[in-house]
């Protein structure tokens, strides 16, 4: 599963086995022009559903805006008590000593999953 993006670089896609039931979750989209994201809920007859978010964040763009949008998606998932995984290419140098990198890392570590 993939979706059309306006960029010719990066992208987000997820391969799903044909026997798995799923639905796209556009309500979780980041609405960030510098990121391409795809959110899918996978259903199992034996367990609760799992949400997978695939994100490509274009390099050298607004990390602070991306961080805020990602925070909102995680908060929404936590409020729904949903099991989720977020994977992708974030193009953020985590070894950098910049204020934005620290804010991004602090944000991720402070948002505990409640599911």
MOPAC internal coordinates of N, CA, C and O (Angstrom, degrees):
PM7 1SCF
backbone

  N    0.0000 0     0.00 0     0.00 0    0    0    0
  C    1.4348 1     0.00 0     0.00 0    1    0    0
  C    1.5195 1   107.93 1     0.00 0    2    1    0
  O    1.2310 1   119.89 1   -44.24 1    3    2    1
  N    1.2714 1   117.81 1   135.76 1    3    2    1
  C    1.4518 1   123.11 1   176.30 1    5    3    2
  C    1.5174 1   108.04 1  -147.85 1    6    5    3
  O    1.2310 1   121.20 1    -5.58 1    7    6    5
  N    1.2996 1   115.31 1   174.42 1    7    6    5
  C    1.4563 1   117.12 1   176.40 1    9    7    6
  C    1.5114 1   108.71 1  -140.22 1   10    9    7
  O    1.2310 1   120.99 1   -25.24 1   11   10    9
  N    1.3142 1   115.70 1   154.76 1   11   10    9
  C    1.4494 1   120.43 1  -178.66 1   13   11   10
  C    1.5145 1   111.67 1   -70.80 1   14   13   11
  O    1.2310 1   121.15 1   -41.33 1   15   14   13
  N    1.3187 1   115.40 1   138.67 1   15   14   13
  C    1.4504 1   120.91 1   179.75 1   17   15   14
  C    1.5149 1   108.70 1  -127.00 1   18   17   15
  O    1.2310 1   121.48 1   -21.90 1   19   18   17
  N    1.2992 1   114.77 1   158.10 1   19   18   17
  C    1.4572 1   120.07 1  -177.70 1   21   19   18
  C    1.5181 1   113.06 1   -79.95 1   22   21   19
  O    1.2310 1   119.89 1   167.04 1   23   22   21
  N    1.3143 1   117.82 1   -12.96 1   23   22   21
  C    1.4565 1   122.26 1  -176.29 1   25   23   22
  C    1.5225 1   110.96 1   -93.58 1   26   25   23
  O    1.2310 1   120.87 1   -22.97 1   27   26   25
  N    1.3371 1   115.94 1   157.03 1   27   26   25
  C    1.4639 1   119.52 1   174.10 1   29   27   26
  C    1.5229 1   110.62 1  -103.32 1   30   29   27
  O    1.2310 1   119.73 1  -169.72 1   31   30   29
  N    1.3397 1   118.13 1    10.28 1   31   30   29
  C    1.4638 1   123.23 1   177.66 1   33   31   30
  C    1.5237 1   108.80 1  -126.23 1   34   33   31
  O    1.2310 1   121.17 1   -30.10 1   35   34   33
  N    1.3199 1   115.37 1   149.90 1   35   34   33
  C    1.4660 1   119.56 1   176.86 1   37   35   34
  C    1.5071 1   111.70 1    71.70 1   38   37   35
  O    1.2310 1   120.68 1    31.89 1   39   38   37
  N    1.3073 1   116.31 1  -148.11 1   39   38   37
  C    1.4527 1   121.84 1   179.63 1   41   39   38
  C    1.5131 1   111.07 1   128.28 1   42   41   39
  O    1.2310 1   120.58 1    -9.34 1   43   42   41
  N    1.3121 1   116.49 1   170.66 1   43   42   41
  C    1.4547 1   122.46 1   179.46 1   45   43   42
  C    1.5195 1   108.39 1  -137.99 1   46   45   43
  O    1.2310 1   120.73 1   -46.88 1   47   46   45
  N    1.3233 1   116.22 1   133.12 1   47   46   45
  C    1.4595 1   121.26 1   178.96 1   49   47   46
  C    1.5153 1   108.94 1  -150.18 1   50   49   47
  O    1.2310 1   120.67 1   -24.37 1   51   50   49
  N    1.3026 1   116.33 1   155.63 1   51   50   49
  C    1.4506 1   122.31 1   178.10 1   53   51   50
  C    1.5232 1   107.72 1  -140.26 1   54   53   51
  O    1.2310 1   120.70 1   -51.68 1   55   54   53
  N    1.3264 1   116.27 1   128.32 1   55   54   53
  C    1.4513 1   121.21 1   175.32 1   57   55   54
  C    1.5251 1   107.82 1   -91.45 1   58   57   55
  O    1.2310 1   120.29 1   -52.67 1   59   58   57
  N    1.3332 1   117.05 1   127.33 1   59   58   57
  C    1.4579 1   122.22 1  -177.00 1   61   59   58
  C    1.5268 1   108.40 1  -123.79 1   62   61   59
  O    1.2310 1   120.76 1   -51.75 1   63   62   61
  N    1.3167 1   116.15 1   128.25 1   63   62   61
  C    1.4657 1   120.18 1   178.28 1   65   63   62
  C    1.5222 1   109.78 1   -57.84 1   66   65   63
  O    1.2310 1   121.06 1   -37.64 1   67   66   65
  N    1.3142 1   115.58 1   142.36 1   67   66   65
  C    1.4666 1   120.11 1  -173.59 1   69   67   66
  C    1.5199 1   113.18 1   -61.92 1   70   69   67
  O    1.2310 1   119.43 1   154.28 1   71   70   69
  N    1.3279 1   118.69 1   -25.72 1   71   70   69
  C    1.4682 1   119.39 1  -178.69 1   73   71   70
  C    1.5323 1   113.51 1   -85.33 1   74   73   71
  O    1.2310 1   119.83 1   176.16 1   75   74   73
  N    1.3165 1   117.92 1    -3.84 1   75   74   73
  C    1.4587 1   120.94 1   178.38 1   77   75   74
  C    1.5301 1   110.87 1   -87.42 1   78   77   75
  O    1.2310 1   121.50 1   -41.18 1   79   78   77
  N    1.3281 1   114.74 1   138.82 1   79   78   77
  C    1.4542 1   120.70 1   175.85 1   81   79   78
  C    1.5265 1   107.69 1   -89.38 1   82   81   79
  O    1.2310 1   120.50 1   -39.70 1   83   82   81
  N    1.3344 1   116.65 1   140.30 1   83   82   81
  C    1.4578 1   120.94 1  -178.86 1   85   83   82
  C    1.5158 1   109.83 1  -155.31 1   86   85   83
  O    1.2310 1   122.16 1   -13.75 1   87   86   85
  N    1.3194 1   113.47 1   166.25 1   87   86   85
  C    1.4688 1   119.68 1   170.04 1   89   87   86
  C    1.5245 1   107.51 1  -147.92 1   90   89   87
  O    1.2310 1   121.35 1   -34.98 1   91   90   89
  N    1.3037 1   115.03 1   145.02 1   91   90   89
  C    1.4587 1   120.35 1   176.39 1   93   91   90
  C    1.5272 1   108.46 1   -72.92 1   94   93   91
  O    1.2310 1   120.65 1   -33.86 1   95   94   93
  N    1.3464 1   116.36 1   146.14 1   95   94   93
  C    1.4582 1   121.84 1  -179.47 1   97   95   94
  C    1.5293 1   110.27 1  -118.60 1   98   97   95
  O    1.2310 1   119.97 1  -104.50 1   99   98   97
  N    1.3392 1   117.66 1    75.50 1   99   98   97
  C    1.4667 1   120.65 1  -179.10 1  101   99   98
  C    1.5332 1   112.89 1   -65.79 1  102  101   99
  O    1.2310 1   120.03 1   163.12 1  103  102  101
  N    1.3322 1   117.54 1   -16.88 1  103  102  101
  C    1.4616 1   120.40 1   178.27 1  105  103  102
  C    1.5293 1   111.87 1   -65.73 1  106  105  103
  O    1.2310 1   120.04 1   163.63 1  107  106  105
  N    1.3226 1   117.52 1   -16.37 1  107  106  105
  C    1.4652 1   121.54 1   180.00 1  109  107  106
  C    1.5287 1   113.11 1   -97.77 1  110  109  107
  O    1.2310 1   120.17 1   176.37 1  111  110  109
  N    1.3394 1   117.28 1    -3.63 1  111  110  109
  C    1.4634 1   119.91 1  -178.91 1  113  111  110
  C    1.5220 1   110.80 1   -53.59 1  114  113  111
  O    1.2310 1   121.01 1   -37.74 1  115  114  113
  N    1.3340 1   115.67 1   142.26 1  115  114  113
  C    1.4569 1   121.64 1  -175.79 1  117  115  114
  C    1.5175 1   113.60 1   -74.40 1  118  117  115
  O    1.2310 1   119.51 1   160.89 1  119  118  117
  N    1.3140 1   118.53 1   -19.11 1  119  118  117
  C    1.4705 1   121.87 1  -176.80 1  121  119  118
  C    1.5222 1   110.97 1    51.41 1  122  121  119
  O    1.2310 1   121.37 1  -131.40 1  123  122  121
  N    1.3212 1   114.98 1    48.60 1  123  122  121
  C    1.4643 1   122.69 1  -177.89 1  125  123  122
  C    1.5229 1   107.06 1  -123.57 1  126  125  123
  O    1.2310 1   120.09 1   -59.41 1  127  126  125
  N    1.3351 1   117.43 1   120.59 1  127  126  125
  C    1.4602 1   121.26 1  -178.59 1  129  127  126
  C    1.5193 1   112.69 1   -64.98 1  130  129  127
  O    1.2310 1   120.00 1   160.46 1  131  130  129
  N    1.3371 1   117.60 1   -19.54 1  131  130  129
  C    1.4622 1   121.64 1  -178.41 1  133  131  130
  C    1.5165 1   112.88 1   -94.78 1  134  133  131
  O    1.2310 1   119.98 1  -177.58 1  135  134  133
  N    1.3312 1   117.65 1     2.42 1  135  134  133
  C    1.4613 1   121.35 1  -179.26 1  137  135  134
  C    1.5221 1   109.79 1  -133.02 1  138  137  135
  O    1.2310 1   121.49 1   -32.82 1  139  138  137
  N    1.3018 1   114.75 1   147.18 1  139  138  137
  C    1.4572 1   121.72 1   173.99 1  141  139  138
  C    1.5133 1   106.47 1  -116.91 1  142  141  139
  O    1.2310 1   120.29 1   -54.92 1  143  142  141
  N    1.3166 1   117.06 1   125.08 1  143  142  141
  C    1.4576 1   119.79 1  -174.81 1  145  143  142
  C    1.5157 1   111.55 1  -138.98 1  146  145  143
  O    1.2310 1   121.86 1   -26.76 1  147  146  145
  N    1.3154 1   114.04 1   153.24 1  147  146  145
  C    1.4548 1   122.98 1   179.39 1  149  147  146
  C    1.5204 1   106.79 1  -139.53 1  150  149  147
  O    1.2310 1   120.28 1   -51.68 1  151  150  149
  N    1.3131 1   117.07 1   128.32 1  151  150  149
  C    1.4562 1   122.68 1  -179.32 1  153  151  150
  C    1.5221 1   108.84 1  -121.14 1  154  153  151
  O    1.2310 1   120.64 1   -51.45 1  155  154  153
  N    1.3342 1   116.38 1   128.55 1  155  154  153
  C    1.4600 1   121.75 1  -176.25 1  157  155  154
  C    1.5213 1   109.19 1  -134.44 1  158  157  155
  O    1.2310 1   120.78 1   -42.89 1  159  158  157
  N    1.3278 1   116.12 1   137.11 1  159  158  157
  C    1.4584 1   121.83 1   174.30 1  161  159  158
  C    1.5233 1   107.79 1  -101.96 1  162  161  159
  O    1.2310 1   120.91 1   -56.99 1  163  162  161
  N    1.3327 1   115.87 1   123.01 1  163  162  161
  C    1.4618 1   122.63 1   179.73 1  165  163  162
  C    1.5216 1   108.97 1  -101.55 1  166  165  163
  O    1.2310 1   120.69 1   -47.74 1  167  166  165
  N    1.3310 1   116.28 1   132.26 1  167  166  165
  C    1.4627 1   121.62 1  -177.65 1  169  167  166
  C    1.5175 1   110.46 1  -106.44 1  170  169  167
  O    1.2310 1   121.24 1   -35.49 1  171  170  169
  N    1.3298 1   115.23 1   144.51 1  171  170  169
  C    1.4541 1   122.19 1   177.21 1  173  171  170
  C    1.5211 1   108.27 1  -131.16 1  174  173  171
  O    1.2310 1   119.81 1   -38.71 1  175  174  173
  N    1.3306 1   117.97 1   141.29 1  175  174  173
  C    1.4618 1   118.55 1   177.59 1  177  175  174
  C    1.5327 1   112.30 1   -73.11 1  178  177  175
  O    1.2310 1   119.89 1   168.48 1  179  178  177
  N    1.3350 1   117.81 1   -11.52 1  179  178  177
  C    1.4568 1   121.58 1  -174.33 1  181  179  178
  C    1.5275 1   114.10 1  -109.56 1  182  181  179
  O    1.2310 1   120.24 1   161.66 1  183  182  181
  N    1.3160 1   117.16 1   -18.34 1  183  182  181
  C    1.4649 1   121.09 1  -175.10 1  185  183  182
  C    1.5209 1   109.31 1  -136.72 1  186  185  183
  O    1.2310 1   121.72 1    -6.56 1  187  186  185
  N    1.3323 1   114.32 1   173.44 1  187  186  185
  C    1.4653 1   118.70 1   174.62 1  189  187  186
  C    1.5267 1   109.13 1   -70.08 1  190  189  187
  O    1.2310 1   120.91 1   -18.03 1  191  190  189
  N    1.3001 1   115.86 1   161.97 1  191  190  189
  C    1.4620 1   119.72 1   179.82 1  193  191  190
  C    1.5239 1   110.55 1   -69.31 1  194  193  191
  O    1.2310 1   121.24 1   -21.38 1  195  194  193
  N    1.3205 1   115.23 1   158.62 1  195  194  193
  C    1.4683 1   123.47 1   179.17 1  197  195  194
  C    1.5207 1   107.26 1  -126.03 1  198  197  195
  O    1.2310 1   120.83 1   -43.29 1  199  198  197
  N    1.3136 1   116.01 1   136.71 1  199  198  197
  C    1.4626 1   120.41 1   175.78 1  201  199  198
  C    1.5189 1   108.76 1  -103.85 1  202  201  199
  O    1.2310 1   121.27 1   -45.66 1  203  202  201
  N    1.3227 1   115.17 1   134.34 1  203  202  201
  C    1.4608 1   121.55 1   177.17 1  205  203  202
  C    1.5200 1   107.48 1  -119.32 1  206  205  203
  O    1.2310 1   121.20 1   -53.03 1  207  206  205
  N    1.3239 1   115.30 1   126.97 1  207  206  205
  C    1.4571 1   121.45 1   175.17 1  209  207  206
  C    1.5167 1   109.24 1  -110.89 1  210  209  207
  O    1.2310 1   120.30 1   -52.76 1  211  210  209
  N    1.3126 1   117.03 1   127.24 1  211  210  209
  C    1.4595 1   122.70 1   177.83 1  213  211  210
  C    1.5198 1   106.73 1  -113.44 1  214  213  211
  O    1.2310 1   121.07 1   -53.59 1  215  214  213
  N    1.3320 1   115.55 1   126.41 1  215  214  213
  C    1.4642 1   119.97 1  -173.32 1  217  215  214
  C    1.5173 1   110.69 1  -131.37 1  218  217  215
  O    1.2310 1   120.97 1   -44.73 1  219  218  217
  N    1.3235 1   115.74 1   135.27 1  219  218  217
  C    1.4649 1   122.02 1   167.12 1  221  219  218
  C    1.5182 1   106.92 1  -120.02 1  222  221  219
  O    1.2310 1   120.87 1   -63.82 1  223  222  221
  N    1.3420 1   115.95 1   116.18 1  223  222  221
  C    1.4563 1   121.22 1   177.17 1  225  223  222
  C    1.5204 1   107.96 1  -103.01 1  226  225  223
  O    1.2310 1   120.80 1   -59.44 1  227  226  225
  N    1.3201 1   116.08 1   120.56 1  227  226  225
  C    1.4597 1   120.88 1  -177.95 1  229  227  226
  C    1.5281 1   110.26 1   -63.41 1  230  229  227
  O    1.2310 1   120.17 1   -41.89 1  231  230  229
  N    1.3246 1   117.28 1   138.11 1  231  230  229
  C    1.4708 1   120.04 1  -178.06 1  233  231  230
  C    1.5275 1   112.26 1   -65.67 1  234  233  231
  O    1.2310 1   121.61 1   -24.29 1  235  234  233
  N    1.3201 1   114.52 1   155.71 1  235  234  233
  C    1.4676 1   123.46 1   175.15 1  237  235  234
  C    1.5246 1   113.24 1    59.82 1  238  237  235
  O    1.2310 1   120.21 1  -142.12 1  239  238  237
  N    1.3126 1   117.20 1    37.88 1  239  238  237
  C    1.4590 1   121.20 1   177.80 1  241  239  238
  C    1.5152 1   110.13 1  -119.45 1  242  241  239
  O    1.2310 1   120.07 1     8.95 1  243  242  241
  N    1.3088 1   117.47 1  -171.05 1  243  242  241
  C    1.4498 1   123.45 1  -172.06 1  245  243  242
  C    1.5317 1   111.65 1   -74.54 1  246  245  243
  O    1.2310 1   120.65 1   -85.45 1  247  246  245
  N    1.3304 1   116.37 1    94.55 1  247  246  245
  C    1.4648 1   121.94 1  -178.73 1  249  247  246
  C    1.5257 1   110.54 1   -64.42 1  250  249  247
  O    1.2310 1   119.83 1   141.95 1  251  250  249
  N    1.3093 1   117.94 1   -38.05 1  251  250  249
  C    1.4599 1   121.02 1  -177.48 1  253  251  250
  C    1.5280 1   111.27 1   -63.58 1  254  253  251
  O    1.2310 1   120.16 1   135.42 1  255  254  253
  N    1.3256 1   117.30 1   -44.58 1  255  254  253
  C    1.4701 1   120.68 1   178.15 1  257  255  254
  C    1.5281 1   110.51 1   -64.61 1  258  257  255
  O    1.2310 1   120.43 1   137.27 1  259  258  257
  N    1.3374 1   116.78 1   -42.73 1  259  258  257
  C    1.4671 1   121.34 1   177.55 1  261  259  258
  C    1.5285 1   110.46 1   -60.13 1  262  261  259
  O    1.2310 1   120.30 1   135.44 1  263  262  261
  N    1.3258 1   117.03 1   -44.56 1  263  262  261
  C    1.4664 1   122.04 1  -179.98 1  265  263  262
  C    1.5249 1   110.51 1   -58.43 1  266  265  263
  O    1.2310 1   120.21 1   134.18 1  267  266  265
  N    1.3167 1   117.20 1   -45.82 1  267  266  265
  C    1.4697 1   120.91 1  -179.74 1  269  267  266
  C    1.5221 1   111.32 1   -62.73 1  270  269  267
  O    1.2310 1   120.47 1   136.98 1  271  270  269
  N    1.3336 1   116.70 1   -43.02 1  271  270  269
  C    1.4692 1   120.36 1   179.62 1  273  271  270
  C    1.5293 1   111.42 1   -65.91 1  274  273  271
  O    1.2310 1   120.32 1   139.91 1  275  274  273
  N    1.3335 1   117.00 1   -40.09 1  275  274  273
  C    1.4620 1   120.56 1   178.18 1  277  275  274
  C    1.5258 1   110.35 1   -67.02 1  278  277  275
  O    1.2310 1   120.28 1   139.70 1  279  278  277
  N    1.3148 1   117.07 1   -40.30 1  279  278  277
  C    1.4741 1   121.17 1   176.27 1  281  279  278
  C    1.5288 1   110.36 1   -56.29 1  282  281  279
  O    1.2310 1   120.29 1   133.89 1  283  282  281
  N    1.3171 1   117.04 1   -46.11 1  283  282  281
  C    1.4699 1   120.88 1  -179.28 1  285  283  282
  C    1.5222 1   111.57 1   -60.20 1  286  285  283
  O    1.2310 1   120.11 1   139.25 1  287  286  285
  N    1.3288 1   117.40 1   -40.75 1  287  286  285
  C    1.4686 1   120.57 1   178.60 1  289  287  286
  C    1.5242 1   110.79 1   -65.30 1  290  289  287
  O    1.2310 1   120.27 1   137.24 1  291  290  289
  N    1.3359 1   117.09 1   -42.76 1  291  290  289
  C    1.4697 1   120.57 1  -179.51 1  293  291  290
  C    1.5304 1   110.56 1   -66.67 1  294  293  291
  O    1.2310 1   120.37 1   138.71 1  295  294  293
  N    1.3136 1   116.90 1   -41.29 1  295  294  293
  C    1.4697 1   120.19 1   177.89 1  297  295  294
  C    1.5266 1   110.28 1   -61.45 1  298  297  295
  O    1.2310 1   120.42 1   137.63 1  299  298  297
  N    1.3260 1   116.80 1   -42.37 1  299  298  297
  C    1.4644 1   120.86 1   177.95 1  301  299  298
  C    1.5306 1   110.98 1   -60.48 1  302  301  299
  O    1.2310 1   120.34 1   135.89 1  303  302  301
  N    1.3251 1   116.96 1   -44.11 1  303  302  301
  C    1.4652 1   120.60 1   179.08 1  305  303  302
  C    1.5238 1   111.14 1   -65.71 1  306  305  303
  O    1.2310 1   120.14 1   138.61 1  307  306  305
  N    1.3183 1   117.34 1   -41.39 1  307  306  305
  C    1.4656 1   120.34 1   177.27 1  309  307  306
  C    1.5210 1   111.15 1   -62.56 1  310  309  307
  O    1.2310 1   120.14 1   139.24 1  311  310  309
  N    1.3223 1   117.34 1   -40.76 1  311  310  309
  C    1.4631 1   120.90 1   178.82 1  313  311  310
  C    1.5206 1   111.73 1   -63.75 1  314  313  311
  O    1.2310 1   120.47 1   149.88 1  315  314  313
  N    1.3306 1   116.71 1   -30.12 1  315  314  313
  C    1.4637 1   121.55 1   178.60 1  317  315  314
  C    1.5302 1   111.62 1   -84.57 1  318  317  315
  O    1.2310 1   120.71 1   177.07 1  319  318  317
  N    1.3471 1   116.25 1    -2.93 1  319  318  317
  C    1.4762 1   122.14 1  -176.36 1  321  319  318
  C    1.5225 1   110.48 1    53.00 1  322  321  319
  O    1.2310 1   121.52 1  -132.93 1  323  322  321
  N    1.3063 1   114.70 1    47.07 1  323  322  321
  C    1.4529 1   122.63 1  -174.08 1  325  323  322
  C    1.5269 1   110.17 1  -102.92 1  326  325  323
  O    1.2310 1   120.29 1   -43.90 1  327  326  325
  N    1.3316 1   117.05 1   136.10 1  327  326  325
  C    1.4595 1   120.81 1   171.38 1  329  327  326
  C    1.5182 1   107.57 1   -74.83 1  330  329  327
  O    1.2310 1   120.68 1   -47.52 1  331  330  329
  N    1.3468 1   116.30 1   132.48 1  331  330  329
  C    1.4561 1   118.57 1  -176.95 1  333  331  330
  C    1.5119 1   111.50 1  -148.71 1  334  333  331
  O    1.2310 1   122.03 1   -22.74 1  335  334  333
  N    1.3262 1   113.72 1   157.26 1  335  334  333
  C    1.4638 1   123.19 1   174.84 1  337  335  334
  C    1.5247 1   106.95 1  -132.16 1  338  337  335
  O    1.2310 1   120.79 1   -43.83 1  339  338  337
  N    1.3193 1   116.09 1   136.17 1  339  338  337
  C    1.4603 1   121.14 1   176.10 1  341  339  338
  C    1.5148 1   107.09 1  -121.10 1  342  341  339
  O    1.2310 1   121.28 1   -57.10 1  343  342  341
  N    1.3296 1   115.15 1   122.90 1  343  342  341
  C    1.4620 1   120.71 1  -178.22 1  345  343  342
  C    1.5241 1   108.76 1  -132.36 1  346  345  343
  O    1.2310 1   120.87 1   -19.35 1  347  346  345
  N    1.3129 1   115.95 1   160.65 1  347  346  345
  C    1.4525 1   118.01 1   175.65 1  349  347  346
  C    1.5056 1   113.43 1   154.08 1  350  349  347
  O    1.2310 1   121.99 1    13.22 1  351  350  349
  N    1.2948 1   113.79 1  -166.78 1  351  350  349
  C    1.4622 1   123.63 1   178.73 1  353  351  350
  C    1.5224 1   106.27 1  -113.47 1  354  353  351
  O    1.2310 1   120.73 1   -74.60 1  355  354  353
  N    1.3325 1   116.20 1   105.40 1  355  354  353
  C    1.4547 1   120.95 1  -172.99 1  357  355  354
  C    1.5284 1   112.97 1   -93.41 1  358  357  355
  O    1.2310 1   120.11 1   165.98 1  359  358  357
  N    1.3221 1   117.40 1   -14.02 1  359  358  357
  C    1.4708 1   121.60 1   177.35 1  361  359  358
  C    1.5218 1   112.90 1    48.92 1  362  361  359
  O    1.2310 1   120.73 1  -137.62 1  363  362  361
  N    1.3269 1   116.22 1    42.38 1  363  362  361
  C    1.4615 1   122.03 1   176.28 1  365  363  362
  C    1.5229 1   106.77 1  -120.67 1  366  365  363
  O    1.2310 1   120.28 1   -56.18 1  367  366  365
  N    1.3105 1   117.06 1   123.82 1  367  366  365
  C    1.4597 1   121.92 1  -179.26 1  369  367  366
  C    1.5256 1   108.86 1   -75.46 1  370  369  367
  O    1.2310 1   120.54 1   -79.19 1  371  370  369
  N    1.3263 1   116.57 1   100.81 1  371  370  369
  C    1.4571 1   121.12 1  -177.12 1  373  371  370
  C    1.5207 1   112.61 1   -72.45 1  374  373  371
  O    1.2310 1   120.01 1   166.58 1  375  374  373
  N    1.3290 1   117.59 1   -13.42 1  375  374  373
  C    1.4581 1   120.89 1   177.55 1  377  375  374
  C    1.5244 1   112.42 1   -87.83 1  378  377  375
  O    1.2310 1   120.80 1   171.97 1  379  378  377
  N    1.3170 1   116.07 1    -8.03 1  379  378  377
  C    1.4595 1   120.65 1   179.95 1  381  379  378
  C    1.5273 1   110.13 1   -68.62 1  382  381  379
  O    1.2310 1   121.00 1   -32.88 1  383  382  381
  N    1.3125 1   115.70 1   147.12 1  383  382  381
  C    1.4568 1   120.84 1   179.36 1  385  383  382
  C    1.5281 1   110.89 1   -97.69 1  386  385  383
  O    1.2310 1   120.33 1  -153.01 1  387  386  385
  N    1.3179 1   116.97 1    26.99 1  387  386  385
  C    1.4593 1   119.99 1  -176.40 1  389  387  386
  C    1.5289 1   111.42 1   -81.46 1  390  389  387
  O    1.2310 1   120.93 1   -22.35 1  391  390  389
  N    1.3010 1   115.82 1   157.65 1  391  390  389
  C    1.4627 1   122.77 1   178.23 1  393  391  390
  C    1.5312 1   110.88 1   -60.70 1  394  393  391
  O    1.2310 1   120.32 1   139.43 1  395  394  393
  N    1.3289 1   116.98 1   -40.57 1  395  394  393
  C    1.4637 1   120.96 1  -178.63 1  397  395  394
  C    1.5246 1   111.66 1   -67.05 1  398  397  395
  O    1.2310 1   120.42 1   140.65 1  399  398  397
  N    1.3317 1   116.80 1   -39.35 1  399  398  397
  C    1.4622 1   119.93 1   178.26 1  401  399  398
  C    1.5245 1   110.09 1   -64.93 1  402  401  399
  O    1.2310 1   120.17 1   136.96 1  403  402  401
  N    1.3218 1   117.28 1   -43.04 1  403  402  401
  C    1.4646 1   120.76 1   177.84 1  405  403  402
  C    1.5255 1   111.02 1   -62.26 1  406  405  403
  O    1.2310 1   120.14 1   138.25 1  407  406  405
  N    1.3159 1   117.33 1   -41.75 1  407  406  405
  C    1.4667 1   120.90 1   178.79 1  409  407  406
  C    1.5255 1   110.66 1   -63.47 1  410  409  407
  O    1.2310 1   120.42 1   139.21 1  411  410  409
  N    1.3274 1   116.80 1   -40.79 1  411  410  409
  C    1.4684 1   121.57 1   178.76 1  413  411  410
  C    1.5291 1   110.34 1   -62.55 1  414  413  411
  O    1.2310 1   120.35 1   130.90 1  415  414  413
  N    1.3310 1   116.93 1   -49.10 1  415  414  413
  C    1.4666 1   120.91 1  -179.42 1  417  415  414
  C    1.5321 1   111.48 1   -64.51 1  418  417  415
  O    1.2310 1   120.40 1   137.36 1  419  418  417
  N    1.3190 1   116.83 1   -42.64 1  419  418  417
  C    1.4668 1   119.92 1   178.18 1  421  419  418
  C    1.5220 1   111.33 1   -61.96 1  422  421  419
  O    1.2310 1   120.98 1   141.25 1  423  422  421
  N    1.2967 1   115.73 1   -38.75 1  423  422  421
  C    1.4561 1   120.77 1   179.11 1  425  423  422
  C    1.5238 1   110.62 1   -62.22 1  426  425  423
  O    1.2310 1   120.32 1   132.09 1  427  426  425
  N    1.3319 1   117.00 1   -47.91 1  427  426  425
  C    1.4619 1   120.51 1  -178.24 1  429  427  426
  C    1.5219 1   112.02 1   -65.27 1  430  429  427
  O    1.2310 1   120.14 1   139.73 1  431  430  429
  N    1.3195 1   117.33 1   -40.27 1  431  430  429
  C    1.4592 1   119.44 1  -177.77 1  433  431  430
  C    1.5320 1   112.04 1   -75.83 1  434  433  431
  O    1.2310 1   119.36 1   156.75 1  435  434  433
  N    1.3197 1   118.82 1   -23.25 1  435  434  433
  C    1.4590 1   120.80 1  -179.49 1  437  435  434
  C    1.5219 1   112.87 1   -84.93 1  438  437  435
  O    1.2310 1   119.92 1   161.21 1  439  438  437
  N    1.3263 1   117.75 1   -18.79 1  439  438  437
  C    1.4715 1   121.20 1  -179.55 1  441  439  438
  C    1.5212 1   109.40 1   -90.66 1  442  441  439
  O    1.2310 1   120.54 1   -93.28 1  443  442  441
  N    1.3057 1   116.58 1    86.72 1  443  442  441
  C    1.4456 1   120.28 1  -179.49 1  445  443  442
  C    1.5223 1   110.19 1   -77.98 1  446  445  443
  O    1.2310 1   121.10 1   -40.46 1  447  446  445
  N    1.3086 1   115.49 1   139.54 1  447  446  445
  C    1.4458 1   119.69 1   176.04 1  449  447  446
  C    1.5249 1   108.89 1   -76.37 1  450  449  447
  O    1.2310 1   120.95 1   -46.56 1  451  450  449
  N    1.3177 1   115.80 1   133.44 1  451  450  449
  C    1.4711 1   120.05 1  -179.84 1  453  451  450
  C    1.5212 1   111.91 1  -100.29 1  454  453  451
  O    1.2310 1   120.43 1  -179.16 1  455  454  453
  N    1.3195 1   116.78 1     0.84 1  455  454  453
  C    1.4724 1   119.14 1  -178.40 1  457  455  454
  C    1.5111 1   111.06 1   -78.78 1  458  457  455
  O    1.2310 1   120.10 1   180.00 1  459  458  457

